[in-house]
Amino acid sequence: MNMLETVSVPCPFCGELMELEIDCGAGNQEYTEDCAVCCKPVAVSVRISDTGVPSVEVSPEDG
């Protein structure tokens, strides 16, 4: 099983795809990542399933 997965998700601000590298061995995660295109902060929420598959949700960062 690969511990690093690359996931593409659309930026909630500009719609461009953001490629996120997810460390599936780190478990569930929440962090902020700046969009490489519009530079706005995006809240990233990662949930890892029992089988090690990441589920990623992004939303505009509050604040």
PyMOL Python script that loads the backbone (N, CA, C, O; Angstrom):
from pymol import cmd

cmd.read_pdbstr("""\
ATOM      1  N   MET A   1       0.839  -1.185   0.000  1.00  0.00           N
ATOM      2  CA  MET A   1       0.000   0.000   0.000  1.00  0.00           C
ATOM      3  C   MET A   1       0.883   1.247   0.000  1.00  0.00           C
ATOM      4  O   MET A   1       1.840   1.356   0.766  1.00  0.00           O
ATOM      5  N   ASN A   2       0.534   2.177  -0.876  1.00  0.00           N
ATOM      6  CA  ASN A   2       1.277   3.435  -0.974  1.00  0.00           C
ATOM      7  C   ASN A   2       0.799   4.373   0.125  1.00  0.00           C
ATOM      8  O   ASN A   2      -0.402   4.619   0.245  1.00  0.00           O
ATOM      9  N   MET A   3       1.715   4.899   0.926  1.00  0.00           N
ATOM     10  CA  MET A   3       1.340   5.789   2.022  1.00  0.00           C
ATOM     11  C   MET A   3       1.090   7.218   1.543  1.00  0.00           C
ATOM     12  O   MET A   3       0.382   7.974   2.209  1.00  0.00           O
ATOM     13  N   LEU A   4       1.663   7.598   0.392  1.00  0.00           N
ATOM     14  CA  LEU A   4       1.439   8.932  -0.157  1.00  0.00           C
ATOM     15  C   LEU A   4       0.520   8.826  -1.367  1.00  0.00           C
ATOM     16  O   LEU A   4       0.771   8.045  -2.284  1.00  0.00           O
ATOM     17  N   GLU A   5      -0.537   9.614  -1.358  1.00  0.00           N
ATOM     18  CA  GLU A   5      -1.489   9.656  -2.465  1.00  0.00           C
ATOM     19  C   GLU A   5      -1.603  11.091  -2.948  1.00  0.00           C
ATOM     20  O   GLU A   5      -1.638  12.019  -2.139  1.00  0.00           O
ATOM     21  N   THR A   6      -1.662  11.282  -4.262  1.00  0.00           N
ATOM     22  CA  THR A   6      -1.895  12.599  -4.828  1.00  0.00           C
ATOM     23  C   THR A   6      -3.367  12.696  -5.202  1.00  0.00           C
ATOM     24  O   THR A   6      -3.896  11.854  -5.929  1.00  0.00           O
ATOM     25  N   VAL A   7      -4.023  13.743  -4.691  1.00  0.00           N
ATOM     26  CA  VAL A   7      -5.452  13.950  -4.919  1.00  0.00           C
ATOM     27  C   VAL A   7      -5.630  15.325  -5.543  1.00  0.00           C
ATOM     28  O   VAL A   7      -5.030  16.300  -5.089  1.00  0.00           O
ATOM     29  N   SER A   8      -6.458  15.407  -6.586  1.00  0.00           N
ATOM     30  CA  SER A   8      -6.772  16.688  -7.215  1.00  0.00           C
ATOM     31  C   SER A   8      -8.166  17.121  -6.799  1.00  0.00           C
ATOM     32  O   SER A   8      -9.128  16.364  -6.932  1.00  0.00           O
ATOM     33  N   VAL A   9      -8.268  18.346  -6.292  1.00  0.00           N
ATOM     34  CA  VAL A   9      -9.554  18.911  -5.869  1.00  0.00           C
ATOM     35  C   VAL A   9      -9.651  20.343  -6.398  1.00  0.00           C
ATOM     36  O   VAL A   9      -8.633  21.023  -6.524  1.00  0.00           O
ATOM     37  N   PRO A  10     -10.864  20.806  -6.708  1.00  0.00           N
ATOM     38  CA  PRO A  10     -11.002  22.181  -7.200  1.00  0.00           C
ATOM     39  C   PRO A  10     -10.906  23.195  -6.061  1.00  0.00           C
ATOM     40  O   PRO A  10     -11.448  22.979  -4.977  1.00  0.00           O
ATOM     41  N   CYS A  11     -10.220  24.285  -6.318  1.00  0.00           N
ATOM     42  CA  CYS A  11     -10.144  25.389  -5.354  1.00  0.00           C
ATOM     43  C   CYS A  11     -11.548  25.962  -5.182  1.00  0.00           C
ATOM     44  O   CYS A  11     -12.232  26.207  -6.175  1.00  0.00           O
ATOM     45  N   PRO A  12     -11.997  26.183  -3.930  1.00  0.00           N
ATOM     46  CA  PRO A  12     -13.334  26.738  -3.717  1.00  0.00           C
ATOM     47  C   PRO A  12     -13.455  28.211  -4.122  1.00  0.00           C
ATOM     48  O   PRO A  12     -14.563  28.744  -4.184  1.00  0.00           O
ATOM     49  N   PHE A  13     -12.340  28.862  -4.393  1.00  0.00           N
ATOM     50  CA  PHE A  13     -12.357  30.264  -4.801  1.00  0.00           C
ATOM     51  C   PHE A  13     -12.338  30.418  -6.318  1.00  0.00           C
ATOM     52  O   PHE A  13     -13.231  31.043  -6.890  1.00  0.00           O
ATOM     53  N   CYS A  14     -11.313  29.843  -6.981  1.00  0.00           N
ATOM     54  CA  CYS A  14     -11.128  30.073  -8.413  1.00  0.00           C
ATOM     55  C   CYS A  14     -11.504  28.876  -9.287  1.00  0.00           C
ATOM     56  O   CYS A  14     -11.617  29.014 -10.505  1.00  0.00           O
ATOM     57  N   GLY A  15     -11.698  27.706  -8.680  1.00  0.00           N
ATOM     58  CA  GLY A  15     -12.104  26.530  -9.439  1.00  0.00           C
ATOM     59  C   GLY A  15     -10.972  25.740 -10.078  1.00  0.00           C
ATOM     60  O   GLY A  15     -11.200  24.651 -10.605  1.00  0.00           O
ATOM     61  N   GLU A  16      -9.758  26.272 -10.040  1.00  0.00           N
ATOM     62  CA  GLU A  16      -8.621  25.542 -10.612  1.00  0.00           C
ATOM     63  C   GLU A  16      -8.310  24.320  -9.751  1.00  0.00           C
ATOM     64  O   GLU A  16      -8.508  24.344  -8.536  1.00  0.00           O
ATOM     65  N   LEU A  17      -7.823  23.257 -10.382  1.00  0.00           N
ATOM     66  CA  LEU A  17      -7.481  22.055  -9.637  1.00  0.00           C
ATOM     67  C   LEU A  17      -6.233  22.259  -8.796  1.00  0.00           C
ATOM     68  O   LEU A  17      -5.222  22.780  -9.267  1.00  0.00           O
ATOM     69  N   MET A  18      -6.326  21.838  -7.544  1.00  0.00           N
ATOM     70  CA  MET A  18      -5.192  21.851  -6.622  1.00  0.00           C
ATOM     71  C   MET A  18      -4.749  20.403  -6.456  1.00  0.00           C
ATOM     72  O   MET A  18      -5.574  19.534  -6.172  1.00  0.00           O
ATOM     73  N   GLU A  19      -3.463  20.132  -6.628  1.00  0.00           N
ATOM     74  CA  GLU A  19      -2.949  18.792  -6.389  1.00  0.00           C
ATOM     75  C   GLU A  19      -2.382  18.738  -4.979  1.00  0.00           C
ATOM     76  O   GLU A  19      -1.441  19.459  -4.646  1.00  0.00           O
ATOM     77  N   LEU A  20      -2.965  17.875  -4.159  1.00  0.00           N
ATOM     78  CA  LEU A  20      -2.550  17.739  -2.770  1.00  0.00           C
ATOM     79  C   LEU A  20      -1.901  16.376  -2.577  1.00  0.00           C
ATOM     80  O   LEU A  20      -2.434  15.363  -3.030  1.00  0.00           O
ATOM     81  N   GLU A  21      -0.767  16.346  -1.917  1.00  0.00           N
ATOM     82  CA  GLU A  21      -0.115  15.087  -1.583  1.00  0.00           C
ATOM     83  C   GLU A  21      -0.536  14.717  -0.169  1.00  0.00           C
ATOM     84  O   GLU A  21      -0.235  15.435   0.785  1.00  0.00           O
ATOM     85  N   ILE A  22      -1.230  13.600  -0.038  1.00  0.00           N
ATOM     86  CA  ILE A  22      -1.802  13.160   1.229  1.00  0.00           C
ATOM     87  C   ILE A  22      -0.974  12.025   1.801  1.00  0.00           C
ATOM     88  O   ILE A  22      -0.718  11.035   1.116  1.00  0.00           O
ATOM     89  N   ASP A  23      -0.552  12.162   3.054  1.00  0.00           N
ATOM     90  CA  ASP A  23       0.163  11.097   3.770  1.00  0.00           C
ATOM     91  C   ASP A  23      -0.886  10.238   4.473  1.00  0.00           C
ATOM     92  O   ASP A  23      -1.357  10.584   5.556  1.00  0.00           O
ATOM     93  N   CYS A  24      -1.247   9.118   3.851  1.00  0.00           N
ATOM     94  CA  CYS A  24      -2.299   8.260   4.387  1.00  0.00           C
ATOM     95  C   CYS A  24      -1.898   7.608   5.706  1.00  0.00           C
ATOM     96  O   CYS A  24      -2.764   7.176   6.467  1.00  0.00           O
ATOM     97  N   GLY A  25      -0.615   7.532   5.984  1.00  0.00           N
ATOM     98  CA  GLY A  25      -0.136   6.956   7.234  1.00  0.00           C
ATOM     99  C   GLY A  25      -0.296   7.897   8.419  1.00  0.00           C
ATOM    100  O   GLY A  25      -0.146   7.476   9.566  1.00  0.00           O
ATOM    101  N   ALA A  26      -0.601   9.172   8.156  1.00  0.00           N
ATOM    102  CA  ALA A  26      -0.732  10.165   9.234  1.00  0.00           C
ATOM    103  C   ALA A  26      -2.137  10.210   9.816  1.00  0.00           C
ATOM    104  O   ALA A  26      -2.380  10.942  10.776  1.00  0.00           O
ATOM    105  N   GLY A  27      -3.064   9.445   9.257  1.00  0.00           N
ATOM    106  CA  GLY A  27      -4.434   9.447   9.769  1.00  0.00           C
ATOM    107  C   GLY A  27      -5.198  10.677   9.319  1.00  0.00           C
ATOM    108  O   GLY A  27      -4.787  11.376   8.392  1.00  0.00           O
ATOM    109  N   ASN A  28      -6.321  10.936   9.989  1.00  0.00           N
ATOM    110  CA  ASN A  28      -7.160  12.086   9.652  1.00  0.00           C
ATOM    111  C   ASN A  28      -6.393  13.378   9.907  1.00  0.00           C
ATOM    112  O   ASN A  28      -5.635  13.486  10.871  1.00  0.00           O
ATOM    113  N   GLN A  29      -6.602  14.360   9.025  1.00  0.00           N
ATOM    114  CA  GLN A  29      -5.840  15.600   9.104  1.00  0.00           C
ATOM    115  C   GLN A  29      -6.733  16.793   8.762  1.00  0.00           C
ATOM    116  O   GLN A  29      -7.694  16.668   8.004  1.00  0.00           O
ATOM    117  N   GLU A  30      -6.402  17.939   9.328  1.00  0.00           N
ATOM    118  CA  GLU A  30      -7.013  19.209   8.946  1.00  0.00           C
ATOM    119  C   GLU A  30      -5.909  20.249   8.912  1.00  0.00           C
ATOM    120  O   GLU A  30      -5.154  20.401   9.873  1.00  0.00           O
ATOM    121  N   TYR A  31      -5.821  20.966   7.793  1.00  0.00           N
ATOM    122  CA  TYR A  31      -4.779  21.981   7.662  1.00  0.00           C
ATOM    123  C   TYR A  31      -5.190  23.000   6.616  1.00  0.00           C
ATOM    124  O   TYR A  31      -6.206  22.829   5.942  1.00  0.00           O
ATOM    125  N   THR A  32      -4.402  24.062   6.476  1.00  0.00           N
ATOM    126  CA  THR A  32      -4.656  25.109   5.492  1.00  0.00           C
ATOM    127  C   THR A  32      -3.574  25.063   4.434  1.00  0.00           C
ATOM    128  O   THR A  32      -2.387  24.933   4.736  1.00  0.00           O
ATOM    129  N   GLU A  33      -4.007  25.172   3.189  1.00  0.00           N
ATOM    130  CA  GLU A  33      -3.084  25.173   2.045  1.00  0.00           C
ATOM    131  C   GLU A  33      -3.487  26.330   1.144  1.00  0.00           C
ATOM    132  O   GLU A  33      -4.673  26.521   0.878  1.00  0.00           O
ATOM    133  N   ASP A  34      -2.518  27.103   0.672  1.00  0.00           N
ATOM    134  CA  ASP A  34      -2.815  28.190  -0.256  1.00  0.00           C
ATOM    135  C   ASP A  34      -2.946  27.643  -1.668  1.00  0.00           C
ATOM    136  O   ASP A  34      -2.157  26.797  -2.089  1.00  0.00           O
ATOM    137  N   CYS A  35      -3.955  28.132  -2.403  1.00  0.00           N
ATOM    138  CA  CYS A  35      -4.121  27.757  -3.803  1.00  0.00           C
ATOM    139  C   CYS A  35      -2.926  28.295  -4.589  1.00  0.00           C
ATOM    140  O   CYS A  35      -2.541  29.452  -4.419  1.00  0.00           O
ATOM    141  N   ALA A  36      -2.348  27.472  -5.435  1.00  0.00           N
ATOM    142  CA  ALA A  36      -1.185  27.881  -6.229  1.00  0.00           C
ATOM    143  C   ALA A  36      -1.560  28.893  -7.303  1.00  0.00           C
ATOM    144  O   ALA A  36      -0.686  29.597  -7.810  1.00  0.00           O
ATOM    145  N   VAL A  37      -2.834  28.984  -7.661  1.00  0.00           N
ATOM    146  CA  VAL A  37      -3.267  29.898  -8.716  1.00  0.00           C
ATOM    147  C   VAL A  37      -3.711  31.244  -8.147  1.00  0.00           C
ATOM    148  O   VAL A  37      -3.191  32.285  -8.549  1.00  0.00           O
ATOM    149  N   CYS A  38      -4.682  31.234  -7.200  1.00  0.00           N
ATOM    150  CA  CYS A  38      -5.220  32.505  -6.688  1.00  0.00           C
ATOM    151  C   CYS A  38      -4.624  32.905  -5.335  1.00  0.00           C
ATOM    152  O   CYS A  38      -4.883  34.005  -4.846  1.00  0.00           O
ATOM    153  N   CYS A  39      -3.834  32.023  -4.731  1.00  0.00           N
ATOM    154  CA  CYS A  39      -3.116  32.277  -3.480  1.00  0.00           C
ATOM    155  C   CYS A  39      -4.020  32.462  -2.259  1.00  0.00           C
ATOM    156  O   CYS A  39      -3.545  32.904  -1.212  1.00  0.00           O
ATOM    157  N   LYS A  40      -5.306  32.137  -2.368  1.00  0.00           N
ATOM    158  CA  LYS A  40      -6.205  32.271  -1.224  1.00  0.00           C
ATOM    159  C   LYS A  40      -6.102  31.021  -0.341  1.00  0.00           C
ATOM    160  O   LYS A  40      -5.857  29.925  -0.846  1.00  0.00           O
ATOM    161  N   PRO A  41      -6.289  31.183   0.978  1.00  0.00           N
ATOM    162  CA  PRO A  41      -6.171  30.047   1.895  1.00  0.00           C
ATOM    163  C   PRO A  41      -7.387  29.117   1.822  1.00  0.00           C
ATOM    164  O   PRO A  41      -8.536  29.558   1.864  1.00  0.00           O
ATOM    165  N   VAL A  42      -7.097  27.833   1.711  1.00  0.00           N
ATOM    166  CA  VAL A  42      -8.119  26.805   1.581  1.00  0.00           C
ATOM    167  C   VAL A  42      -8.001  25.840   2.758  1.00  0.00           C
ATOM    168  O   VAL A  42      -6.920  25.322   3.038  1.00  0.00           O
ATOM    169  N   ALA A  43      -9.123  25.602   3.446  1.00  0.00           N
ATOM    170  CA  ALA A  43      -9.156  24.626   4.543  1.00  0.00           C
ATOM    171  C   ALA A  43      -9.281  23.237   3.928  1.00  0.00           C
ATOM    172  O   ALA A  43     -10.179  22.977   3.127  1.00  0.00           O
ATOM    173  N   VAL A  44      -8.370  22.351   4.314  1.00  0.00           N
ATOM    174  CA  VAL A  44      -8.348  20.986   3.791  1.00  0.00           C
ATOM    175  C   VAL A  44      -8.675  20.029   4.929  1.00  0.00           C
ATOM    176  O   VAL A  44      -8.069  20.093   5.998  1.00  0.00           O
ATOM    177  N   SER A  45      -9.638  19.141   4.693  1.00  0.00           N
ATOM    178  CA  SER A  45     -10.018  18.130   5.667  1.00  0.00           C
ATOM    179  C   SER A  45      -9.824  16.761   5.023  1.00  0.00           C
ATOM    180  O   SER A  45     -10.416  16.462   3.986  1.00  0.00           O
ATOM    181  N   VAL A  46      -8.990  15.936   5.646  1.00  0.00           N
ATOM    182  CA  VAL A  46      -8.670  14.612   5.104  1.00  0.00           C
ATOM    183  C   VAL A  46      -9.149  13.552   6.079  1.00  0.00           C
ATOM    184  O   VAL A  46      -8.862  13.611   7.274  1.00  0.00           O
ATOM    185  N   ARG A  47      -9.876  12.590   5.557  1.00  0.00           N
ATOM    186  CA  ARG A  47     -10.297  11.426   6.340  1.00  0.00           C
ATOM    187  C   ARG A  47      -9.751  10.195   5.650  1.00  0.00           C
ATOM    188  O   ARG A  47      -9.877  10.046   4.435  1.00  0.00           O
ATOM    189  N   ILE A  48      -9.146   9.319   6.422  1.00  0.00           N
ATOM    190  CA  ILE A  48      -8.576   8.091   5.889  1.00  0.00           C
ATOM    191  C   ILE A  48      -9.498   6.932   6.266  1.00  0.00           C
ATOM    192  O   ILE A  48      -9.814   6.744   7.441  1.00  0.00           O
ATOM    193  N   SER A  49      -9.928   6.154   5.266  1.00  0.00           N
ATOM    194  CA  SER A  49     -10.825   5.033   5.534  1.00  0.00           C
ATOM    195  C   SER A  49     -10.058   3.893   6.201  1.00  0.00           C
ATOM    196  O   SER A  49      -8.830   3.921   6.284  1.00  0.00           O
ATOM    197  N   ASP A  50     -10.794   2.900   6.669  1.00  0.00           N
ATOM    198  CA  ASP A  50     -10.171   1.724   7.287  1.00  0.00           C
ATOM    199  C   ASP A  50      -9.260   0.989   6.322  1.00  0.00           C
ATOM    200  O   ASP A  50      -8.342   0.285   6.743  1.00  0.00           O
ATOM    201  N   THR A  51      -9.508   1.149   5.024  1.00  0.00           N
ATOM    202  CA  THR A  51      -8.673   0.492   4.016  1.00  0.00           C
ATOM    203  C   THR A  51      -7.527   1.384   3.537  1.00  0.00           C
ATOM    204  O   THR A  51      -6.766   0.992   2.653  1.00  0.00           O
ATOM    205  N   GLY A  52      -7.399   2.602   4.127  1.00  0.00           N
ATOM    206  CA  GLY A  52      -6.281   3.486   3.797  1.00  0.00           C
ATOM    207  C   GLY A  52      -6.539   4.424   2.636  1.00  0.00           C
ATOM    208  O   GLY A  52      -5.606   5.046   2.129  1.00  0.00           O
ATOM    209  N   VAL A  53      -7.794   4.538   2.199  1.00  0.00           N
ATOM    210  CA  VAL A  53      -8.132   5.410   1.067  1.00  0.00           C
ATOM    211  C   VAL A  53      -8.504   6.796   1.592  1.00  0.00           C
ATOM    212  O   VAL A  53      -9.362   6.919   2.466  1.00  0.00           O
ATOM    213  N   PRO A  54      -7.852   7.852   1.056  1.00  0.00           N
ATOM    214  CA  PRO A  54      -8.154   9.203   1.546  1.00  0.00           C
ATOM    215  C   PRO A  54      -9.417   9.783   0.910  1.00  0.00           C
ATOM    216  O   PRO A  54      -9.690   9.564  -0.270  1.00  0.00           O
ATOM    217  N   SER A  55     -10.182  10.529   1.717  1.00  0.00           N
ATOM    218  CA  SER A  55     -11.312  11.314   1.263  1.00  0.00           C
ATOM    219  C   SER A  55     -10.985  12.757   1.629  1.00  0.00           C
ATOM    220  O   SER A  55     -10.750  13.067   2.797  1.00  0.00           O
ATOM    221  N   VAL A  56     -10.970  13.638   0.629  1.00  0.00           N
ATOM    222  CA  VAL A  56     -10.516  15.010   0.843  1.00  0.00           C
ATOM    223  C   VAL A  56     -11.659  15.987   0.549  1.00  0.00           C
ATOM    224  O   VAL A  56     -12.313  15.897  -0.490  1.00  0.00           O
ATOM    225  N   GLU A  57     -11.887  16.915   1.475  1.00  0.00           N
ATOM    226  CA  GLU A  57     -12.847  17.999   1.269  1.00  0.00           C
ATOM    227  C   GLU A  57     -12.118  19.321   1.462  1.00  0.00           C
ATOM    228  O   GLU A  57     -11.284  19.458   2.357  1.00  0.00           O
ATOM    229  N   VAL A  58     -12.442  20.295   0.610  1.00  0.00           N
ATOM    230  CA  VAL A  58     -11.843  21.623   0.737  1.00  0.00           C
ATOM    231  C   VAL A  58     -12.948  22.657   0.850  1.00  0.00           C
ATOM    232  O   VAL A  58     -14.037  22.482   0.304  1.00  0.00           O
ATOM    233  N   SER A  59     -12.656  23.738   1.566  1.00  0.00           N
ATOM    234  CA  SER A  59     -13.606  24.832   1.728  1.00  0.00           C
ATOM    235  C   SER A  59     -12.825  26.127   1.926  1.00  0.00           C
ATOM    236  O   SER A  59     -11.644  26.092   2.272  1.00  0.00           O
ATOM    237  N   PRO A  60     -13.481  27.278   1.708  1.00  0.00           N
ATOM    238  CA  PRO A  60     -12.785  28.541   1.950  1.00  0.00           C
ATOM    239  C   PRO A  60     -12.367  28.633   3.424  1.00  0.00           C
ATOM    240  O   PRO A  60     -13.147  28.296   4.315  1.00  0.00           O
ATOM    241  N   GLU A  61     -11.153  29.083   3.672  1.00  0.00           N
ATOM    242  CA  GLU A  61     -10.662  29.249   5.037  1.00  0.00           C
ATOM    243  C   GLU A  61     -11.398  30.410   5.683  1.00  0.00           C
ATOM    244  O   GLU A  61     -11.504  31.482   5.088  1.00  0.00           O
ATOM    245  N   ASP A  62     -11.905  30.212   6.884  1.00  0.00           N
ATOM    246  CA  ASP A  62     -12.585  31.279   7.610  1.00  0.00           C
ATOM    247  C   ASP A  62     -11.562  32.252   8.170  1.00  0.00           C
ATOM    248  O   ASP A  62     -10.500  31.852   8.648  1.00  0.00           O
ATOM    249  N   GLY A  63     -11.893  33.521   8.106  1.00  0.00           N
ATOM    250  CA  GLY A  63     -11.023  34.497   8.729  1.00  0.00           C
ATOM    251  C   GLY A  63     -10.429  35.391   7.747  1.00  0.00           C
ATOM    252  O   GLY A  63      -9.662  36.282   8.109  1.00  0.00           O
TER     253      GLY A  63
END
""", "prot")
cmd.dss("prot")
cmd.show_as("cartoon", "prot")
cmd.util.cbc("prot")
cmd.orient("prot")
